[in-house]
């Protein structure tokens, strides 16, 4: 097996299973360290001393050079959580919520693009965080403008990287970024990341205000809950779901079906309410690494199980139709 392919696949599978970010980054660093090396160079005694190569990654390289599938990769392939096939998953053309190392993602934009292309995506929105989320290295207006120029360079050959942001919904429902910048972006995902235990009435007003903002396209992980994973669990925010989903339906804002297994947001009962309210939906990965883009499998399975109408899932739409919707209120 090619050592570079082995290291990259291990990193991808670690990311998909949301393992420690340090583990996946170690394998991506090793892949970068050996990229372009010949087989002869990989067999040189000094390879282990090359920056970026550790004991575990060196073992993977040696096993691959010996013509074996490395033990670490065999184990990860066997442990990869299967997701049942759905009729919705093959219909998904893209993803409107992803992150890069510009904020709290693990890899450069190029790696996210390569993974999206590998999954057959027609489009991907890069939605790094907004300024107030300093713990996630949120983008200042200046950094966001610079990123927009980079993003626009990733278009062609049947794939489009869309400019975007996951903008924080502030306590009063306003958005954490300059309005002219939000206007210029292709995709705006609005999410609450702070004061998630706010009382029901002000939280309702906060989310309704965001849903009615003409800059907003997607209401992200609406309850903020966590149901499993390394970060522990967190109860859902409390709000009047009927009022929030009515505002989404009236404004044409899509309710995100967040595909991360630790979120499963919205909960089933709220997803059913959003369907009844006539909302649009966006099945998104909320990927922070290339391997997590494939988490769309989980979101598609939930959408099918709950009976989400396919024609109301914006991420099944071809890019021209998606752009028409994105420009509805700009």
C-alpha positions in Angstrom: 0.0 0.0 0.0 1.2 3.5 -0.7 2.4 5.0 2.6 1.0 8.4 1.8 -2.5 6.9 1.1 -2.3 4.9 4.3 -1.4 7.9 6.5 -4.1 10.1 4.9 -6.8 7.4 5.2 -5.9 6.9 8.9 -6.3 10.6 9.5 -9.6 10.6 7.7 -11.0 7.8 9.7 -9.8 9.3 13.0 -11.6 12.5 12.0 -14.8 10.8 11.1 -14.9 9.1 14.5 -14.1 12.4 16.2 -11.0 11.0 17.8 -8.5 13.3 19.5 -7.6 16.1 17.1 -3.9 15.5 18.1 -4.0 12.0 16.7 -5.4 12.9 13.3 -3.2 15.9 13.0 -0.1 13.7 13.7 -1.0 11.5 10.8 -1.7 14.5 8.5 1.6 16.0 9.5 3.4 12.7 8.7 1.7 12.6 5.3 2.8 16.1 4.6 6.4 15.2 5.7 6.7 12.3 3.2 4.7 13.8 0.3 6.9 13.8 -2.8 9.5 11.4 -1.5 10.5 8.4 -3.6 10.3 4.8 -2.3 14.1 4.8 -2.0 14.0 8.0 0.2 11.2 6.4 2.3 13.5 3.4 3.0 16.5 5.6 4.1 17.5 5.0 7.7 17.1 8.6 8.6 13.4 8.8 7.8 12.5 8.4 11.5 14.4 11.6 12.4 12.5 13.6 9.8 10.3 16.3 11.4 6.6 15.2 11.5 7.4 11.5 11.7 6.7 9.7 15.1 6.8 6.1 16.2 3.2 5.3 15.2 3.5 7.0 11.8 6.9 5.5 11.1 5.4 2.0 11.8 2.6 2.7 9.3 5.1 3.8 6.7 7.2 0.7 7.1 4.2 -1.7 7.0 3.0 -0.1 3.9 6.4 -0.3 2.3 6.4 -4.0 3.1 3.3 -4.5 1.0 0.9 -4.7 3.9 -2.2 -2.8 4.9 -0.9 -1.2 8.1 -2.3 -2.7 11.4 -3.6 0.7 12.5 -5.6 1.1 9.3 -7.0 -2.4 9.4 -8.3 -1.7 13.0 -9.8 1.6 12.0 -11.5 0.2 9.0 -13.0 -2.5 11.1 -14.2 -0.1 13.7 -15.7 2.5 11.3 -19.2 3.0 12.4 -21.6 1.8 9.7 -24.5 4.0 8.7 -27.5 2.4 7.0 -28.0 3.4 3.4 -30.8 5.9 2.7 -32.4 7.2 -0.4 -31.7 10.8 0.7 -27.9 10.5 1.0 -27.2 10.0 -2.7 -29.3 13.1 -3.4 -27.2 15.5 -1.3 -25.2 17.7 -3.6 -23.3 19.6 -1.0 -22.9 21.0 2.5 -23.4 24.5 3.9 -21.5 24.2 7.2 -17.8 23.5 7.5 -14.7 24.8 9.1 -11.0 25.2 8.3 -7.8 26.0 10.3 -8.7 29.7 9.8 -10.9 29.3 12.9 -11.2 26.0 14.8 -10.9 23.5 12.0 -7.9 21.1 11.8 -6.7 21.5 8.2 -6.1 24.0 5.5 -8.9 24.9 3.1 -7.3 22.8 0.3 -7.7 19.6 2.4 -11.4 20.3 2.9 -11.9 21.0 -0.8 -10.1 17.8 -1.7 -12.3 15.8 0.6 -15.5 17.4 -0.6 -14.5 16.7 -4.2 -13.8 13.1 -3.2 -17.3 12.7 -1.8 -18.7 13.9 -5.1 -19.9 17.3 -3.7 -21.0 19.9 -6.2 -20.5 22.6 -3.6 -19.3 23.3 -0.1 -19.7 26.4 2.0 -16.7 27.3 4.2 -18.3 28.8 7.3 -15.6 29.6 9.9 -16.6 31.3 13.1 -17.2 35.0 13.8 -15.1 37.4 15.9 -16.7 37.0 19.3 -16.0 33.3 19.5 -12.4 33.9 20.4 -12.0 30.3 21.8 -12.5 29.2 18.2 -10.2 31.8 16.7 -13.2 33.6 15.1 -12.5 35.7 12.0 -12.2 39.5 12.3 -13.7 41.5 9.4 -10.2 41.8 7.9 -9.4 38.1 8.1 -12.8 37.2 6.7 -12.2 39.5 3.7 -8.8 37.9 3.1 -10.4 34.4 3.3 -13.1 35.3 0.8 -10.4 36.0 -1.8 -8.8 32.5 -1.1 -12.2 30.8 -1.3 -13.0 32.3 -4.7 -10.0 30.5 -6.1 -11.5 27.1 -5.5 -14.1 27.0 -8.3 -14.1 24.9 -11.4 -14.3 21.4 -12.8 -17.9 20.9 -11.5 -17.1 22.1 -7.9 -17.7 25.4 -6.2 -16.4 26.5 -2.7 -18.9 29.0 -1.4 -17.9 31.9 0.8 -19.6 31.8 4.2 -19.6 32.2 7.9 -21.0 30.6 11.0 -22.0 33.9 12.6 -22.7 34.1 16.4 -26.2 35.1 17.3 -25.7 37.7 20.0 -27.9 37.9 23.2 -30.3 40.4 21.6 -30.6 38.4 18.3 -28.2 40.6 16.3 -25.3 39.1 14.4 -21.6 39.1 15.2 -20.2 40.5 12.0 -20.3 43.6 9.8 -23.5 43.8 7.8 -21.8 44.6 4.5 -19.7 41.5 4.9 -22.7 39.3 5.6 -24.3 40.8 2.5 -21.3 39.9 0.4 -21.1 36.3 1.5 -22.7 33.4 -0.3 -23.9 31.6 2.8 -24.6 32.8 6.3 -25.3 30.1 9.0 -26.4 31.8 12.3 -25.9 29.8 15.5 -26.0 30.5 19.2 -22.8 29.5 21.1 -23.2 31.4 24.4 -25.8 31.7 27.1 -27.5 28.6 25.9 -29.4 28.4 29.2 -31.1 31.8 28.7 -34.7 31.9 29.9 -37.3 30.7 27.4 -38.8 34.1 26.4 -35.5 36.0 25.7 -34.1 32.9 23.9 -37.2 32.7 21.7 -36.9 36.4 20.9 -33.2 35.9 20.1 -33.7 33.1 17.7 -36.8 34.7 16.0 -34.7 37.9 15.5 -32.0 35.8 13.8 -34.5 33.9 11.6 -36.0 37.2 10.5 -32.7 38.8 9.6 -32.4 39.1 5.8 -28.8 38.1 5.9 -29.4 34.7 7.5 -29.8 31.6 5.3 -29.5 28.7 7.8 -30.3 28.5 11.5 -27.5 26.3 12.9 -27.8 23.5 15.6 -30.8 25.3 16.9 -30.9 23.9 20.5 -27.2 23.7 21.1 -27.5 20.3 22.8 -24.8 17.7 23.2 -25.9 14.1 23.6 -22.6 12.2 23.6 -18.9 12.6 23.0 -15.7 13.9 24.6 -17.2 17.3 25.5 -19.9 15.6 27.6 -23.6 16.2 27.4 -25.5 19.5 27.4 -29.3 20.0 27.6 -31.1 21.8 24.8 -31.9 25.4 25.0 -35.5 26.2 25.9 -37.6 28.3 23.5 -40.9 28.5 21.8 -40.2 26.2 18.8 -43.5 27.1 17.1 -42.6 30.7 17.0 -39.0 30.1 15.9 -39.9 27.7 13.1 -42.8 30.0 12.0 -40.2 32.8 11.6 -37.9 30.4 9.6 -40.7 29.4 7.3 -41.9 33.0 6.7 -38.3 34.1 5.9 -37.3 31.1 3.9 -34.5 30.3 6.4 -33.4 26.6 6.4 -33.4 24.8 9.7 -30.1 22.9 9.9 -30.2 19.1 10.5 -26.8 18.9 12.1 -25.1 15.6 11.2 -22.7 15.4 14.1 -23.7 12.4 16.2 -22.9 14.3 19.4 -25.5 16.9 18.4 -28.4 15.2 16.6 -29.9 18.7 16.5 -32.8 19.4 16.3 -34.1 16.7 18.5 -36.7 14.4 16.8 -39.8 16.2 18.3 -38.6 19.6 17.2 -37.7 18.3 13.7 -41.2 17.0 13.4 -42.5 20.5 14.4 -40.3 22.2 11.8 -41.6 19.8 9.1 -45.2 20.7 10.1 -44.3 24.4 10.1 -43.3 24.2 6.4 -39.6 24.9 7.0 -36.8 24.3 4.6 -33.9 22.2 5.8 -30.1 22.0 5.3 -28.4 18.7 6.1 -24.9 19.8 7.1 -21.8 18.1 8.5 -20.5 20.9 10.7 -17.2 19.4 9.7 -14.0 20.6 11.4 -11.8 18.2 9.4 -11.9 16.4 6.1 -13.0 13.1 7.5 -16.0 14.7 9.1 -17.6 15.8 5.8 -18.8 12.2 5.5 -20.9 12.6 8.6 -23.7 13.7 6.3 -24.6 10.0 6.3 -25.9 10.5 9.8 -28.0 13.6 9.0 -29.5 11.9 5.9 -30.5 8.9 8.0 -32.2 11.1 10.6 -34.0 13.1 7.9 -35.3 10.0 6.2 -36.4 8.4 9.5 -38.4 11.6 10.4 -39.9 12.0 7.0 -38.3 15.2 5.9 -39.6 16.1 2.4 -36.7 15.8 0.0 -37.8 18.8 -2.0 -37.5 21.0 1.1 -33.8 20.0 1.7 -31.8 22.8 0.1 -28.6 20.7 0.0 -30.3 18.4 -2.5 -30.7 21.3 -4.9 -28.4 21.9 -7.8 -26.1 25.0 -7.5 -28.2 27.3 -9.7 -31.3 26.6 -7.6 -29.4 26.9 -4.4 -28.0 30.3 -5.5 -31.4 31.6 -6.4 -32.6 30.8 -2.8 -29.5 32.3 -1.2 -30.0 35.5 -3.1 -33.7 35.8 -2.1 -33.3 38.5 0.4 -29.8 39.9 -0.2 
